[in-house]
Each structure stands twice: as C-alpha cells, then as structure tokens.
C-alpha cells in the first residue's frame, strides 16, 4: 500500500508540475496577445487620425479645384 500511495503522490506531483508549466505558458501567451492588442489598438488610432487628415485634405483640394474651374469658366466668358 505504501508503494501505491507513493506512486499516487509521484503521479500527482508530475501532473501538478505539468499543469503549472501549462499555466505559465498560457499566461505568457496571454501577455503576448495583450501586448499585440495594445499595439494594434494604437496603430488603429494612428490610422484613424491619418484617414481624417487625408479626408480633410481631399475636401480642401476638391473645393480648391472647383474654385479654379469656376475661375476658368469666368475667364472664358470674359474673353
């Protein structure tokens, strides 16, 4: 019976060590994913700002182009 208890203790210690290793691995992977999430969130915010800036630039250029085209029409009418 001592052998059986000793064997059970050894098995449980082995399982516990394996579970602790798996837990550490899962925790490391979770941390890596969390770091990547934060990086991607920051990148998304930067891209949102860049898109807004480009949108404003497009609007400004569109208005400028329309004004120049209107000026060209006016010059043709006068000429």
Number of C-alpha atoms within 10 A of each C-alpha: 6 7 8 9 10 11 12 12 12 12 12 12 12 12 12 12 12 12 12 12 12 12 12 12 12 12 12 12 12 12 12 11 12 12 12 12 12 11 12 12 12 12 12 12 12 12 12 12 12 12 12 12 12 12 12 12 12 12 12 12 12 12 12 12 12 12 12 12 12 12 12 12 12 11 10 9 8 7 6
